[in-house]
Amino acid sequence: MRWSRSAGVAAVAVVGLMLSGCGDDGSGDTGGGSTGSAAAGGAASGKSITWWVMKGTNPDASAYYTAVKDAFKKQTGATVNIEEADWATAHDKLVRAFAAGGGPDVSEIGTTWNPEFAAAGGLVDLTSQIDKAGLNKDLLPALKDSSTYDGKQWGVGWYAGTRGIVYRKDIFDKLGLKPPTTWAGLQSTIKTLKTKQPGMLPMPIAGASAYAAAPFIWGTGGDFATKDGDKWNGSLDSAKAREGLSFYTGLATKDGSSSKGAATWKETDLLDSFTQGKSAMVIQGNWTPKAAVEKDPTLKGKIGAFPVPGKDGGIAPTFLGGSNLAVLKTSKNQDLAWKLVQMVTTGTLAKQWADQTNFFPSTTTGMKSYAASTDPLVAPFAKAMAEAGKNVPTAPQWGAVEGDKTVSQMLQSILTGTSVDNATSKASKSITDTLNKK
């Protein structure tokens, strides 16, 4: 979900050429021997593997780490060493580990990193293991797509989240409003709030929140990019994408849902505006409503959530972002590494992590309890994720598009006066150029 660009894809591609000739003397090599058995007390006894987890998603992860270590030891006889890494430096740290022939056995990687590292030859093809484990049909389609490159799977979704609209239920109740179920209804709700609740922004549009625009781009049948043979083409300048973007940005520029200052806002700014009582609706991730109540306990019972509506009803496709787990090609214990991936992405350990982080598991089975939740701040997001989750283009260079902030710069330019046609033409050309770099 996060991306650090300082080393870049080119560096990874070079590493991909080096991997087959790397020695085993890298500082990150903790495998300690040949591929181990996954049977407790068997050949794996006494072996160890290393797992890199990104810092911050679960601020108090010590109990979870203990549970993983104990379960892994019980099932395999081997030890798992867990090391935390910073998101800001993890991408480059993995690149350097590949080059040295070391690194962890298993690593958490952002969903948009998966195709990049797979294309560079740094990951293990997990297709057969996923099939044998029966996970192939259980993984949420969008997360499965995020780990797929060249028709094979190079990772497994660990946790994910999606966006919806968080709103002031008390304000809606006072004005007799119901959560809208179409784009026309959303527009009408915004106009009512602007007239009858003038002290609040109806729904600010944050220019630096790229994926908040995704439901509207996808909701009209548009996309960020499409593939034609071996070439990727930016497609934000298509008629369908422009239709969705015109509606979304028009909520601010024509319908007055926002403020001029929001053109540069990030999602954190949206959340601040909401918790401070300055906005009636905001597009937010499922991991944020509880944070809003923590910031202002008086909001308890006063807020609700609903999926971003489809143009003419239903649920608009929303970006399903999160993290995958991948086995590194440099691992000396790939069977044990896969066993760890399987354990923490399914069953009790997957639910424990999801509950602690306010994200969701990656499987249809794991999502059932959340979709059936009576919590009004959980069920709408779970329903959107299970029924309408979608992934960005699985191009190896998509992370570079994110790093360049191409989409958010496009949104900011539209919100500050550039025409949709001009802004999308520029963005599409940039996306095309970036995705086709070798």
DRENKELO-71624 format. One line per 10 residues: number of its first residue (from 1); their letters; for each residue x, y, z of C-alpha. Coordinates in pm, whole numbers, plus 50000, padded with zeros to 5 digits. Layout:
N
NUM	a	X Y Z; ...
END
This chain:
438
1	mrwsrsagva	50000 50000 50000; 50292 50231 50064; 50583 50297 49833; 50934 50441 49860; 51094 50545 49535; 51453 50638 49608; 51605 50319 49465; 51339 50270 49202; 51241 49992 48967; 51557 50014 48762
11	avavvglmls	51763 49912 49064; 51537 49617 49124; 51566 49508 48762; 51943 49503 48793; 51909 49294 49106; 51687 49053 48916; 51975 48978 48682; 52210 48922 48976; 51998 48687 49185; 52098 48359 49019
21	gcgddgsgdt	52464 48425 49090; 52435 48556 49446; 52621 48381 49723; 52477 48297 50064; 52691 48529 50271; 52443 48817 50293; 52397 48970 50634; 52023 48898 50622; 52058 48521 50567; 51920 48341 50872
31	gggstgsaaa	51796 48029 50695; 52072 47804 50822; 52058 47518 50576; 51862 47340 50308; 51487 47364 50261; 51317 47235 50575; 51018 47012 50635; 50702 47165 50779; 50650 46878 51023; 50685 46957 51391
41	ggaasgksit	50982 46785 51545; 51103 46668 51203; 51377 46800 50978; 51268 47157 51051; 51346 47128 51422; 51625 47368 51511; 51585 47573 51193; 51482 47936 51183; 51340 48184 50934; 51311 48561 50939
51	wwvmkgtnpd	50999 48765 50870; 51002 49140 50804; 50690 49325 50920; 50632 49695 50851; 50625 49911 51159; 50316 50107 51258; 50020 49912 51123; 49977 49744 51460; 50140 49975 51718; 50118 49713 51994
61	asayytavkd	50204 49392 51811; 50405 49214 52083; 50124 48977 52186; 50052 48895 51822; 50419 48823 51751; 50431 48588 52050; 50121 48406 51922; 50279 48363 51577; 50606 48236 51717; 50434 47987 51945
71	afkkqtgatv	50201 47858 51672; 50483 47829 51420; 50704 47642 51666; 50420 47406 51752; 50336 47329 51389; 50683 47313 51237; 50937 47274 51513; 51118 47574 51369; 51167 47927 51498; 51046 48246 51332
81	nieeadwata	51240 48564 51400; 51028 48876 51348; 51193 49205 51259; 51015 49537 51207; 51108 49764 50917; 51007 50121 50837; 50778 50170 50539; 50983 50468 50427; 51301 50263 50381; 51169 49909 50331
91	hdklvrafaa	51163 49915 49952; 51527 50013 49924; 51624 49783 50210; 51477 49487 50021; 51661 49589 49705; 51990 49595 49892; 51913 49260 50057; 51846 49102 49717; 52175 49235 49584; 52364 49090 49881
101	gggpdvseig	52197 48751 49843; 52030 48777 50181; 51731 48947 50335; 51438 48786 50515; 51269 48463 50416; 50927 48629 50420; 50849 48997 50387; 50543 49214 50405; 50523 49413 50084; 50278 49674 49965
111	ttwnpefaaa	50032 49541 49710; 50171 49771 49442; 50523 49638 49501; 50428 49279 49421; 50439 49297 49038; 50757 49505 49053; 50956 49257 49261; 50809 48959 49075; 50915 49105 48740; 51264 49160 48878
121	gglvdltsqi	51298 48794 48979; 51316 48858 49352; 51019 48649 49466; 50915 48284 49474; 50627 48172 49250; 50362 48054 49500; 50098 47947 49248; 50117 47572 49315; 50130 47615 49694; 49825 47841 49687
131	dkaglnkdll	49636 47589 49473; 49729 47294 49696; 49620 47484 50006; 49279 47556 49852; 49336 47929 49882; 49302 48003 49512; 48923 48027 49524; 48908 48184 49870; 49132 48486 49815; 48947 48810 49745
141	palkdsstyd	48976 48870 49368; 49132 49216 49396; 49403 49096 49635; 49468 48790 49422; 49506 49023 49127; 49752 49243 49316; 49992 48951 49363; 49959 48819 49007; 50224 48882 48745; 50261 48703 48413
151	gkqwgvgwya	49977 48469 48504; 50138 48348 48828; 50096 48442 49193; 50393 48585 49379; 50235 48664 49714; 49930 48625 49933; 49716 48908 50071; 49771 48954 50443; 49538 49240 50528; 49356 49509 50338
161	gtrgivyrkd	49108 49789 50359; 48887 49997 50137; 48725 50337 50138; 48371 50446 50199; 48189 50758 50311; 48188 50838 50681; 47911 51078 50780; 47758 51264 51073; 47456 51051 51149; 47320 51307 51396
171	ifdklglkpp	47322 51579 51129; 47154 51350 50876; 46888 51258 51131; 46824 51624 51213; 46776 51708 50844; 46582 51392 50759; 46854 51266 50525; 46932 50905 50439; 47264 50773 50306; 47248 50821 49926
181	ttwaglqsti	47242 50516 49701; 47321 50679 49364; 47543 50960 49239; 47239 51179 49184; 47141 51112 49544; 47491 51202 49664; 47476 51527 49470; 47132 51607 49613; 47251 51531 49968; 47546 51766 49922
191	ktlktkqpgm	47317 52046 49803; 47086 51997 50101; 47374 52004 50348; 47518 52316 50186; 47185 52496 50226; 47068 52367 50564; 47400 52309 50742; 47608 52607 50624; 47858 52580 50907; 47998 52251 50771
201	lpmpiagasa	48151 52148 50443; 47912 51894 50286; 48190 51666 50155; 48538 51812 50097; 48730 51673 49799; 49096 51618 49891; 49330 51677 49600; 49610 51466 49750; 49385 51163 49805; 49438 50984 49473
211	yaaapfiwgt	49239 50670 49540; 48931 50853 49670; 48869 50928 49302; 48890 50562 49201; 48522 50474 49265; 48419 50748 49024; 48674 50659 48756; 48582 50290 48776; 48214 50367 48836; 48167 50485 48479
221	ggdfatkdgd	48372 50204 48328; 48697 50400 48313; 49040 50296 48438; 49383 50435 48522; 49559 50233 48252; 49492 49945 48014; 49722 49692 47852; 49750 49633 47479; 49982 49341 47411; 50308 49426 47587
231	kwngsldsak	50231 49795 47614; 50049 49983 47888; 49845 50291 47800; 49730 50555 48045; 49353 50576 48008; 49240 50859 48233; 49175 51057 47914; 48909 50811 47796; 48553 50938 47771; 48439 50708 48053
241	areglsfytg	48716 50807 48295; 48659 51174 48218; 48288 51133 48291; 48360 50994 48637; 48628 51249 48715; 48407 51534 48598; 48135 51426 48839; 48373 51373 49132; 48566 51699 49098; 48246 51879 49001
251	latkdgsssk	48108 51810 49348; 48368 52066 49460; 48397 52301 49164; 48026 52316 49070; 47821 52197 49366; 48020 52364 49644; 48081 52052 49849; 48435 52154 49935; 48668 52446 49995; 48957 52583 49790
261	gaatwketdl	49201 52477 50057; 49094 52114 50029; 49255 52100 49684; 49584 52021 49861; 49446 51811 50147; 49550 51455 50223; 49318 51196 50376; 49450 51285 50721; 49331 51642 50663; 48986 51509 50575
271	ldsftqgksa	48977 51313 50899; 49086 51617 51099; 48813 51827 50940; 48556 51561 51022; 48658 51510 51385; 48666 51886 51438; 48304 51912 51327; 48387 52102 51008; 48269 51841 50756; 47948 51639 50735
281	mviqgnwtpk	48082 51364 50505; 48434 51250 50414; 48574 50967 50205; 48784 50759 50443; 48927 50412 50489; 48763 50152 50711; 49054 50184 50955; 48970 50548 51044; 48621 50569 51209; 48747 50429 51537
291	aavekdptlk	49033 50679 51522; 48779 50960 51484; 48598 50852 51801; 48929 50821 51983; 49015 51179 51885; 48675 51305 51995; 48483 51065 52224; 48172 51285 52193; 48133 51151 51838; 48046 50805 51968
301	gkigafpvpg	47705 50710 51832; 47695 51020 51612; 47875 50885 51308; 47793 50624 51047; 47933 50492 50721; 47807 50379 50383; 47977 50246 50069; 48048 50488 49787; 47732 50442 49580; 47737 50329 49220
311	kdggiaptfl	47632 50576 48954; 47283 50431 48924; 47277 50220 49241; 47467 49942 49408; 47827 49990 49522; 48097 50166 49320; 48424 49973 49278; 48670 50088 49542; 49047 50047 49565; 49137 49755 49785
321	ggsnlavlkt	49477 49844 49924; 49687 49673 50184; 49983 49442 50216; 50079 49105 50076; 50326 48853 50213; 50589 48718 49976; 50864 48457 49997; 51199 48587 49881; 51398 48398 49621; 51702 48422 49845
331	sknqdlawkl	51535 48220 50124; 51713 47896 50207; 51397 47760 50372; 51123 47825 50121; 50891 47546 50245; 50899 47686 50597; 50856 48038 50462; 50542 47932 50275; 50409 47763 50589; 50440 48093 50776
341	vqmvttgtla	50260 48281 50498; 49976 48029 50503; 49941 48042 50881; 49922 48419 50922; 49695 48487 50623; 49424 48240 50727; 49234 48135 51037; 49281 48268 51388; 49605 48455 51329; 49460 48643 51032
351	kqwadqtnff	49155 48751 51235; 49368 48851 51534; 49578 49082 51317; 49272 49228 51144; 49096 49298 51474; 49399 49474 51619; 49471 49689 51313; 49113 49775 51205; 49188 49628 50863; 49026 49319 50708
361	pstttgmksy	49153 48969 50624; 49230 48874 50263; 48996 48578 50219; 48625 48543 50154; 48606 48303 50448; 48781 48549 50677; 48554 48834 50568; 48226 48661 50659; 48218 48767 51023; 48295 49130 50932
371	aastdplvap	48031 49145 50659; 47777 49009 50911; 47883 49255 51181; 47618 49466 51353; 47872 49746 51395; 47760 50028 51160; 48121 50137 51120; 48237 49792 51008; 47971 49622 50797; 47943 49887 50519
381	fakamaeagk	48316 49873 50451; 48325 49494 50467; 48039 49474 50219; 48216 49714 49982; 48542 49523 50010; 48385 49182 49953; 48153 49287 49672; 48327 49573 49495; 48698 49570 49583; 48920 49644 49284
391	nvptapqwga	49292 49674 49220; 49501 49925 49029; 49681 49809 48710; 49924 49527 48789; 50207 49685 48598; 50557 49649 48747; 50600 50026 48722; 50273 50124 48890; 50461 50201 49210; 50654 50465 49016
401	vegdktvsqm	50325 50626 48911; 50233 50644 49278; 50576 50779 49365; 50540 51052 49101; 50200 51146 49249; 50062 51159 48895; 49698 51106 48992; 49693 51346 49286; 49865 51617 49079; 49596 51570 48816
411	lqsiltgtsv	49321 51605 49077; 49481 51913 49229; 49508 52080 48889; 49140 52014 48812; 49030 52141 49152; 49227 52463 49098; 49096 52543 48752; 49253 52320 48487; 49000 52156 48257; 48934 51785 48301
421	dnatskasks	49035 51721 47940; 49372 51895 47971; 49454 51747 48313; 49366 51391 48212; 49558 51416 47884; 49871 51516 48073; 49824 51248 48338; 49757 50972 48084; 50071 51059 47888; 50276 51051 48207
431	itdtlnkk	50129 50714 48308; 50198 50569 47963; 50559 50687 47969; 50620 50558 48322; 50458 50216 48280; 50654 50139 47965; 50998 50226 48098; 51237 49933 48100
END
